[in-house]
Amino acid sequence: MKKVYSASVTPVLDDGSLDKTGLANIIERNIAHKLDGIFLLGSMGEWGSFDDDFQYDMVRTACEINRNRLQLLVGVNATSLPVTLKKMERYSKFDFTSFVFMPPGGRTSALDPLKSILTFLDAADRPSCFYYCPVNNNVNLSIRQMEKILEHPNLMALKDSSSNMFLRRELIRSKQVNGYKALLLNGQEWCCDEAMMLGYDGILCGMGALCSKIMVAIARAADENDFAEARRLQEIFIDIFHGIYGPDLETTRLGQKYALACLGVIATPLSPAHDIAGLTADARKRIEKCVDEYKEFLV
């Protein structure tokens, strides 16, 4: 069966502290919608906007709430490899499934990204994930470099958020030829259906806190090779994407958090990475309309 993971938002209260009730609601909601797992403290989770103590508390709290019911993936991104390795060591006491790593970009690190990724995988005390998103860190890898990563015995999954169709086909072909065990996960909301129908093992998307139900429905249609149904659901998913994020993606985290707040899942739409003024009256109206129109897929 195709795997479905959420790259979750991080809910906060008015004072900037962790919304623990909201986090519990997100986890319980994702369990009810039959997700395979949740990725915390990724780019959608605003990892760079929270200090070490906040992130530590979030990981501890999520493990206590989850109790191994879902696979829990924990981001350990940092501005340098040594800081990432220290985070891994600090979090190792907690019972979760996998670390997730994106190598720091060239503006903060001059290290060879491939060497950094392999060093991370060597050091991890559990099977772990590589998050590939060149638009975030300006790190572009070749097919041969990707194969070096895929052949590592400690790689659980590759989250591909590159939007590179050539790379996707080459990775599928390479896995078929070489028998790599790691999961290939599509990270872009607008092509979940085609990625899984072509051969990806599943999806790991940033709208999963809100849209876990429809993501799972697309995956089940792909399992049944029902392309028409997968495409129908994908079009609905894109409509929701537009309604929540806006035509120019002007309300990404804010929009999803506002929708979750409208549904009573989290307390506030606040984000440390965005000015709440960006959630204009028109944006709120657009998001409320979207939530109302597609409520059957969002509750």
C-alpha positions as CSV (number, residue, x, y, z in Angstrom):
1,M,0.0,0.0,0.0
2,K,1.1,3.5,-0.7
3,K,2.3,5.4,2.4
4,V,0.9,8.8,3.5
5,Y,2.8,11.2,5.7
6,S,2.0,14.7,6.9
7,A,4.6,17.4,7.1
8,S,2.8,19.1,10.0
9,V,2.5,22.8,11.0
10,T,3.5,23.7,14.5
11,P,0.6,25.2,16.5
12,V,1.4,28.0,18.9
13,L,-0.6,29.9,21.5
14,D,-0.9,33.7,21.8
15,D,2.2,33.9,23.9
16,G,4.3,32.0,21.4
17,S,4.4,28.8,23.5
18,L,3.5,25.4,22.1
19,D,-0.2,24.7,21.7
20,K,-0.1,21.2,23.2
21,T,-3.8,20.7,22.9
22,G,-3.6,21.7,19.3
23,L,-0.7,19.3,18.7
24,A,-2.7,16.5,20.3
25,N,-5.7,17.3,18.1
26,I,-3.6,17.2,15.0
27,I,-2.1,13.9,15.9
28,E,-5.4,12.3,16.8
29,R,-7.0,13.7,13.6
30,N,-4.2,12.2,11.5
31,I,-4.6,8.9,13.3
32,A,-8.4,8.9,12.6
33,H,-7.7,9.6,8.9
34,K,-5.3,6.6,8.9
35,L,-2.1,8.4,8.1
36,D,1.1,6.3,8.3
37,G,3.1,9.1,10.0
38,I,3.7,12.7,10.9
39,F,6.9,14.8,10.1
40,L,7.5,17.4,12.8
41,L,9.8,20.5,12.6
42,G,10.3,20.5,8.8
43,S,10.0,23.6,6.7
44,M,6.2,23.7,7.1
45,G,6.8,23.2,10.8
46,E,8.9,26.4,10.9
47,W,11.8,24.7,12.5
48,G,14.1,27.7,12.0
49,S,11.7,30.0,14.0
50,F,11.9,28.1,17.3
51,D,14.7,27.9,19.8
52,D,16.2,24.6,21.0
53,D,14.1,24.4,24.1
54,F,10.8,24.8,22.2
55,Q,11.8,22.1,19.7
56,Y,12.9,19.7,22.5
57,D,9.6,20.3,24.3
58,M,7.7,19.7,21.1
59,V,9.4,16.4,20.3
60,R,9.0,15.2,23.9
61,T,5.3,16.2,23.9
62,A,4.6,14.6,20.5
63,C,6.1,11.3,21.6
64,E,4.0,11.3,24.8
65,I,0.8,12.0,22.8
66,N,1.5,9.6,20.0
67,R,2.6,6.5,22.0
68,N,3.9,4.8,18.9
69,R,0.5,4.8,17.2
70,L,1.9,6.6,14.1
71,Q,5.3,6.7,12.7
72,L,6.8,9.9,14.1
73,L,9.5,11.6,11.9
74,V,11.5,14.4,13.6
75,G,13.4,17.1,11.7
76,V,16.9,17.9,12.9
77,N,17.7,20.7,10.4
78,A,20.2,23.3,11.5
79,T,22.5,25.8,10.0
80,S,25.5,23.4,10.3
81,L,26.1,19.7,10.4
82,P,27.7,19.7,13.9
83,V,24.5,21.3,15.3
84,T,22.4,18.7,13.6
85,L,24.4,15.9,15.1
86,K,24.1,17.5,18.5
87,K,20.3,17.6,18.1
88,M,20.2,14.0,17.1
89,E,22.1,13.0,20.2
90,R,19.8,15.1,22.4
91,Y,16.6,13.6,20.9
92,S,17.9,10.0,20.9
93,K,16.3,9.3,24.3
94,F,12.8,9.7,22.8
95,D,10.8,6.9,21.2
96,F,10.1,8.0,17.6
97,T,10.6,6.4,14.2
98,S,13.0,8.5,12.2
99,F,15.2,11.6,12.0
100,V,14.8,13.8,8.9
101,F,17.6,15.9,7.5
102,M,18.1,18.6,4.9
103,P,21.7,19.7,4.4
104,P,22.4,23.3,5.1
105,G,22.6,25.6,2.1
106,G,25.8,27.1,0.6
107,R,25.2,30.4,2.4
108,T,25.6,28.8,5.8
109,S,27.8,25.8,5.1
110,A,30.7,25.1,2.6
111,L,30.6,21.4,3.4
112,D,30.0,18.9,0.5
113,P,26.2,18.2,0.8
114,L,26.5,14.6,-0.2
115,K,29.2,14.0,2.4
116,S,27.0,15.7,5.0
117,I,24.0,13.5,4.1
118,L,26.0,10.3,4.4
119,T,27.6,11.5,7.6
120,F,24.1,12.2,9.0
121,L,22.9,8.7,8.0
122,D,26.0,7.1,9.5
123,A,25.4,8.9,12.8
124,A,21.7,8.3,13.1
125,D,20.7,5.7,15.7
126,R,17.6,4.7,13.7
127,P,16.6,4.5,10.0
128,S,16.3,8.1,8.8
129,C,15.0,10.3,6.0
130,F,16.6,12.7,3.5
131,Y,14.6,15.8,2.6
132,Y,15.4,17.0,-0.9
133,C,14.2,20.5,-1.6
134,P,16.6,22.6,-3.7
135,V,14.4,25.7,-3.6
136,N,14.8,25.8,0.2
137,N,18.6,25.3,0.5
138,N,19.9,25.7,-3.1
139,V,21.5,22.2,-3.0
140,N,21.1,20.3,-6.3
141,L,22.2,16.7,-6.5
142,S,22.9,14.5,-9.5
143,I,21.3,11.2,-10.2
144,R,24.5,9.4,-9.2
145,Q,24.7,11.4,-6.0
146,M,21.1,10.4,-5.3
147,E,21.9,6.8,-5.8
148,K,24.8,7.0,-3.3
149,I,22.2,8.2,-0.8
150,L,19.6,5.6,-1.7
151,E,22.0,2.7,-1.3
152,H,22.8,3.7,2.3
153,P,21.4,1.0,4.6
154,N,20.2,3.5,7.1
155,L,18.0,5.5,4.7
156,M,14.3,5.0,5.5
157,A,12.9,7.4,2.9
158,L,13.7,10.2,0.5
159,K,11.2,13.1,0.5
160,D,11.4,14.6,-3.0
161,S,10.1,18.2,-3.0
162,S,12.2,19.1,-6.1
163,S,9.2,19.4,-8.6
164,N,11.7,17.8,-11.0
165,M,9.8,15.4,-13.3
166,F,13.1,14.1,-14.9
167,L,14.5,13.3,-11.4
168,R,11.3,11.5,-10.4
169,R,11.4,9.2,-13.4
170,E,15.1,8.5,-13.0
171,L,14.6,7.7,-9.2
172,I,11.8,5.3,-10.0
173,R,13.9,3.6,-12.7
174,S,16.9,3.5,-10.5
175,K,15.0,1.9,-7.6
176,Q,13.5,-0.7,-10.0
177,V,16.9,-1.6,-11.4
178,N,18.9,-1.5,-8.2
179,G,16.4,-2.7,-5.7
180,Y,16.8,0.1,-3.2
181,K,14.7,-0.4,0.0
182,A,14.1,3.2,0.9
183,L,10.7,4.8,0.2
184,L,10.4,7.4,-2.5
185,L,7.9,10.0,-1.2
186,N,6.5,12.8,-3.2
187,G,6.6,16.1,-1.3
188,Q,4.4,18.3,-3.6
189,E,0.7,18.6,-3.1
190,W,-0.2,19.2,-6.8
191,C,1.1,15.9,-8.2
192,C,0.4,13.3,-5.6
193,D,-1.8,11.2,-8.0
194,E,0.7,11.0,-10.9
195,A,3.7,10.5,-8.6
196,M,2.1,7.4,-7.0
197,M,0.6,6.1,-10.1
198,L,4.0,6.3,-11.8
199,G,5.8,4.4,-9.0
200,Y,6.5,6.5,-6.0
201,D,5.9,4.7,-2.7
202,G,3.8,7.4,-1.2
203,I,3.5,11.1,-0.3
204,L,4.8,13.4,2.4
205,C,3.1,16.8,2.0
206,G,2.9,20.0,4.0
207,M,-0.9,20.2,4.0
208,G,-1.3,17.0,5.9
209,A,-2.4,18.5,9.2
210,L,-5.5,19.8,7.4
211,C,-5.9,17.5,4.4
212,S,-4.9,14.1,5.7
213,K,-8.3,12.6,4.7
214,I,-8.1,13.5,1.0
215,M,-4.4,12.6,0.8
216,V,-5.2,9.1,2.1
217,A,-8.1,8.8,-0.4
218,I,-5.8,9.7,-3.3
219,A,-3.3,7.0,-2.1
220,R,-6.0,4.3,-1.8
221,A,-7.2,5.2,-5.4
222,A,-3.6,4.8,-6.5
223,D,-3.4,1.4,-4.7
224,E,-6.4,0.3,-6.8
225,N,-4.9,1.6,-10.0
226,D,-8.0,3.8,-10.4
227,F,-6.4,6.7,-12.2
228,A,-9.7,8.4,-12.9
229,E,-10.6,8.5,-9.2
230,A,-7.1,9.5,-8.1
231,R,-7.2,12.4,-10.6
232,R,-10.7,13.5,-9.5
233,L,-9.5,13.6,-5.9
234,Q,-6.3,15.3,-6.9
235,E,-8.2,18.1,-8.6
236,I,-10.2,18.7,-5.4
237,F,-7.0,18.7,-3.4
238,I,-5.6,21.4,-5.7
239,D,-8.8,23.4,-5.3
240,I,-8.4,23.2,-1.5
241,F,-4.7,24.1,-1.9
242,H,-5.7,27.3,-3.9
243,G,-8.4,28.2,-1.4
244,I,-6.1,27.9,1.6
245,Y,-2.8,29.2,0.3
246,G,-4.1,31.8,-2.2
247,P,-3.2,32.2,-5.9
248,D,0.3,33.3,-5.2
249,L,0.9,31.2,-2.1
250,E,0.6,34.3,0.0
251,T,-1.0,32.5,3.0
252,T,0.8,29.2,3.3
253,R,1.3,28.4,7.0
254,L,-1.0,31.2,8.1
255,G,-3.8,29.9,5.8
256,Q,-3.5,26.3,6.9
257,K,-3.4,27.3,10.5
258,Y,-6.4,29.6,10.1
259,A,-8.4,26.8,8.5
260,L,-7.4,24.4,11.4
261,A,-8.4,27.1,13.9
262,C,-11.8,27.5,12.0
263,L,-12.3,23.7,12.5
264,G,-11.4,24.0,16.2
265,V,-8.3,21.9,15.8
266,I,-5.8,24.5,17.0
267,A,-6.1,27.6,19.1
268,T,-4.7,30.3,16.9
269,P,-3.4,30.8,13.3
270,L,-0.3,32.5,14.7
271,S,3.1,31.8,13.0
272,P,6.5,33.1,14.2
273,A,7.6,33.2,10.5
274,H,4.7,35.4,9.2
275,D,3.1,38.7,10.1
276,I,-0.5,38.0,11.1
277,A,-1.5,41.1,9.1
278,G,-0.9,38.9,6.0
279,L,-4.1,37.1,6.9
280,T,-6.3,39.9,5.5
281,A,-10.1,40.1,5.7
282,D,-10.3,38.9,2.1
283,A,-7.9,36.0,2.8
284,R,-9.9,34.9,5.8
285,K,-13.1,35.1,3.8
286,R,-11.5,33.0,1.0
287,I,-10.3,30.4,3.5
288,E,-13.6,30.2,5.3
289,K,-15.4,29.7,2.0
290,C,-13.0,26.9,1.1
291,V,-13.4,25.1,4.5
292,D,-17.1,25.3,4.2
293,E,-17.2,24.1,0.6
294,Y,-14.9,21.1,1.1
295,K,-15.8,20.3,4.7
296,E,-16.5,16.6,3.9
297,F,-12.8,16.3,3.1
298,L,-11.5,18.4,6.0
299,V,-13.3,16.9,9.1
